[in-house]
Amino acid sequence: MYLVKKLLTTHILVTGATGLLGCTLVPELEARGYIVTRHGFHSTAQVQADLCSYAETAVMLEQCRPDCIINLVGLTNVDTCELDPHSAYLLNVVTVQNLCCWIKRETSDCHLIQISTDQLYDTLGPHRETEVTIRNSYAFSKIAAEIAAASVNSSILRTNFFGRSRCTKRVSFSDWIYQSLHQQLPLQVFEDVLFSPLSSSTLCNMIELVVQQRPLGIFNLGSRDGLSKADFAYALAEELGLPRQTMRRIRLSDMTTLKAHRPKDMRMDSSQFEQHFGLQLPKLIDEIISIRSQYLESA
């Protein structure tokens, strides 16, 4: 579904390739015949560079000379960003600035795909791309990164995803739910936080479409509808046949340990993406059903 025929061999540099999304995306791209260079600080990475340093960034890019950069580098822990905004700025903004600086100085052909976030939305959704509300340091750093990315030929994808992690050091939202319920651990899920994520498999397919067509601008990229995080968790538990006795619905205001403000409605209107590519993105419940085999095969 949504697969595209690769017309030309494309050399893609994936920065942050050893993270949560990169560990799924890179094998998918390689399996479809792309030349992929993996950047990161894990032993599986092919190139290692501190993207906060322009000198190191430039040396790496001179060696790779990619046709396309998919940037997955970032500090995504919302509370950490709130407590340490300097690190959020370095990892989420300066890294993008350095990539863009090299592109502007050395080549006009390299296309940047910047992965952004649905945390930019916090009013009544679903939201169009222009309806941004900044509520925490993480969101501020990500909108600043988008501004930097827009200075070159770029596709900026605001998204959220779930599915079984292939990263040994990171678990996804659905992993957390599955592991907690499988081990019958207490699990609190927000009934007043809404979102519209995609499965990681669908997201990888959509990123490949972007690699092929290279549209310019900002695009929401999520499921056609949305659910509360609590309804998502209960739907996943039902689909996987997991016991739900240890799961409890709570409201965001019940959590007093959070350091940063959390948006309550991050649902996205992805019609601009759909119209550009001439497709229909899946409903969230169908995406939940689609990952069933990922968990049952390993049970």
C-alpha positions in Angstrom: 0.0 0.0 0.0 1.3 3.4 -1.0 4.5 1.9 -2.4 6.1 3.9 -5.2 8.4 2.8 -8.0 11.8 4.2 -7.5 12.8 6.0 -10.8 16.4 6.8 -10.1 19.0 5.6 -7.6 19.0 8.2 -4.8 21.6 8.6 -2.2 20.0 9.5 1.1 21.7 10.6 4.3 19.6 9.8 7.3 20.8 11.8 10.3 19.9 10.4 13.6 19.5 7.0 11.9 20.0 5.0 15.0 17.0 6.5 16.8 13.4 5.3 17.1 12.2 6.2 13.6 15.6 5.8 11.9 15.9 2.1 12.9 12.6 1.4 11.1 13.1 3.9 8.2 16.6 3.0 7.1 16.0 -0.8 6.5 12.8 0.1 4.6 14.7 2.5 2.3 17.5 0.0 1.8 15.1 -2.8 0.9 13.7 -0.6 -1.8 17.0 0.0 -3.4 18.1 3.4 -2.1 21.7 4.1 -1.2 21.5 5.1 2.4 24.2 6.5 4.7 23.4 6.2 8.4 24.5 9.0 10.7 24.5 8.5 14.4 26.6 7.7 17.5 25.7 4.0 17.7 28.1 1.3 16.3 25.6 0.6 13.5 26.1 4.2 12.1 28.3 4.6 9.1 29.3 8.2 9.8 29.5 10.0 13.1 29.6 13.8 13.4 28.4 16.3 16.0 25.9 18.3 14.0 26.1 21.1 16.5 29.5 21.8 15.0 29.4 23.2 11.5 32.9 22.0 10.9 32.1 18.4 11.6 28.8 18.7 9.7 30.5 20.0 6.6 33.2 17.3 6.6 30.6 14.6 6.9 28.5 16.1 4.1 31.5 16.6 1.8 32.3 12.9 2.2 28.7 11.8 1.6 27.4 14.3 -1.0 23.8 13.1 -0.6 21.0 13.8 -3.0 18.6 14.0 0.0 18.9 14.4 3.7 16.3 13.1 6.1 16.9 14.8 9.4 15.8 12.8 12.5 18.2 14.3 14.9 16.6 16.0 17.9 16.0 16.2 21.6 12.4 14.9 21.9 11.9 14.5 25.6 9.5 17.4 26.4 10.4 17.7 30.0 14.1 17.7 29.3 13.7 20.4 26.8 11.8 22.5 29.3 14.5 22.0 32.0 17.4 22.5 29.6 16.3 24.8 26.8 19.9 25.4 25.7 20.3 21.7 24.8 16.9 21.8 23.1 18.2 24.7 21.0 21.5 23.0 20.1 20.0 19.7 19.2 16.8 20.8 17.6 17.8 24.1 15.9 21.6 24.5 15.5 21.8 21.0 13.9 19.3 22.0 11.2 21.0 25.4 10.7 24.3 23.6 10.1 22.8 21.2 7.6 21.1 24.1 5.7 24.3 26.2 5.8 26.2 23.5 4.0 23.4 23.0 1.4 23.3 26.7 0.7 27.1 27.0 0.4 27.9 23.8 -1.5 24.9 22.6 -3.5 21.5 23.6 -4.6 20.4 20.1 -5.5 20.3 18.5 -2.1 16.7 18.3 -0.7 16.1 18.4 3.1 13.3 16.4 4.7 12.8 17.8 8.2 10.8 15.7 10.6 8.8 18.0 12.9 6.1 17.4 15.5 2.4 17.6 16.3 3.3 19.3 19.6 3.0 22.6 17.7 -0.8 22.4 18.0 -2.8 23.1 21.2 -6.2 24.6 20.3 -9.4 22.8 19.1 -8.4 20.5 16.3 -8.0 19.1 13.8 -5.4 21.7 12.8 -4.3 23.1 9.5 -0.6 23.9 9.0 -1.1 27.6 9.8 -2.8 27.0 13.2 0.3 26.9 15.4 0.3 27.4 19.1 3.6 27.3 21.1 3.2 26.1 24.7 6.6 24.6 25.7 10.3 24.8 25.0 10.2 21.7 22.8 7.6 23.2 20.5 9.5 26.5 20.4 12.7 24.7 19.3 10.9 22.7 16.7 9.2 25.7 15.1 12.6 27.4 15.0 14.0 24.3 13.3 11.3 24.5 10.7 12.2 28.2 10.0 15.8 27.1 9.5 14.8 24.2 7.2 12.6 26.5 5.1 15.7 28.5 4.0 16.6 25.7 1.6 14.6 23.3 -0.7 12.8 21.3 2.0 9.8 19.2 2.9 8.8 19.8 6.6 6.7 16.9 7.9 4.8 17.4 11.2 4.0 14.0 12.4 3.6 11.5 15.2 4.0 7.7 15.0 3.7 4.4 16.8 4.5 0.8 16.2 7.0 -1.8 17.4 10.4 -0.3 17.9 13.4 -1.7 16.1 15.6 0.5 18.3 17.2 -1.4 21.2 17.4 1.8 23.4 14.0 3.3 22.7 10.4 2.2 23.0 7.4 3.6 21.2 4.1 4.7 22.7 2.5 1.5 21.6 5.5 -0.5 23.0 4.9 1.2 26.4 1.3 0.2 26.4 1.9 -3.3 25.2 4.7 -4.0 27.7 2.8 -2.5 30.7 -0.4 -4.5 30.0 1.5 -7.7 29.1 3.3 -7.5 32.4 0.1 -6.3 34.1 1.7 -3.2 35.4 -0.3 -0.1 36.5 -0.9 2.1 33.4 -2.4 5.6 33.4 -3.6 7.0 30.1 -4.9 10.5 29.3 -8.5 10.7 28.3 -8.3 14.4 27.5 -5.2 14.4 25.2 -6.1 13.9 21.5 -3.7 13.0 18.7 -3.7 11.5 15.2 -0.5 9.5 14.7 0.4 7.1 11.9 1.9 3.7 12.2 5.7 3.7 11.6 5.2 1.5 8.5 2.8 4.0 6.9 5.0 6.9 7.9 8.0 5.3 6.1 5.9 4.8 3.0 4.9 8.5 3.1 8.5 9.6 3.6 9.5 7.6 0.5 6.8 9.5 -1.5 8.4 12.7 -0.3 11.9 11.6 -1.3 10.6 10.9 -4.8 8.5 14.0 -5.3 10.3 16.5 -3.0 7.4 18.9 -2.4 8.3 22.3 -0.9 6.7 23.5 2.3 5.1 22.3 5.5 2.8 19.3 5.6 0.8 17.7 8.4 1.2 13.9 8.2 -1.1 12.0 10.4 -4.1 9.7 10.4 -7.4 10.9 8.9 -9.0 11.2 12.3 -7.8 11.0 15.9 -8.4 9.5 19.3 -7.6 10.4 22.9 -4.5 8.6 24.1 -6.8 6.6 26.5 -9.1 5.5 23.7 -6.0 4.6 21.6 -4.6 2.5 24.5 -7.9 0.6 25.0 -8.3 0.0 21.3 -4.8 -1.4 21.1 -5.4 -3.6 24.1 -8.6 -5.0 22.6 -6.9 -5.6 19.3 -4.0 -7.5 21.0 -6.2 -9.3 23.5 -4.4 -7.8 26.5 -5.9 -7.6 30.0 -7.0 -4.0 30.8 -7.6 -4.3 34.6 -4.4 -2.4 35.4 -5.2 0.5 33.0 -6.8 3.6 34.3 -8.1 6.8 32.5 -6.8 10.0 34.0 -6.8 13.7 33.0 -3.8 15.7 32.2 -4.4 17.9 35.3 -4.0 14.7 37.5 -0.3 14.5 36.6 1.6 16.9 38.9 5.1 15.7 38.1 5.3 17.0 34.5 7.7 19.8 34.0 6.4 21.1 30.7 2.9 22.1 29.5 1.4 19.3 27.3 -1.0 20.2 24.5 -4.4 18.6 24.8 -5.4 18.5 21.2 -2.7 17.7 18.6 -5.0 16.3 16.0 -3.9 17.3 12.5 -5.7 18.0 9.3 -3.5 16.3 6.7 -5.7 17.1 3.7 -2.9 19.3 2.1 -0.6 16.2 2.1 -3.4 14.0 0.7 -4.3 16.5 -2.1 -0.6 17.0 -3.1 0.0 13.2 -3.4 -3.5 12.2 -4.6 -4.0 9.7 -1.8 -6.1 9.1 1.3 -4.4 8.6 4.6 -5.7 5.8 6.8 -8.0 6.1 9.8 -6.3 5.7 13.2 -8.2 2.6 14.2 -7.1 0.9 10.9 -3.5 1.8 11.7 -3.9 0.2 15.2 -5.2 -3.0 13.5 -2.3 -2.9 11.0 0.3 -3.3 13.7 -1.3 -6.2 15.4 1.0 -8.8 13.8 4.1 -6.8 15.0 3.2 -7.6 18.6 1.5 -11.0 18.3 4.5 -12.5 16.4 6.8 -11.8 19.3 4.4 -12.7 22.1 
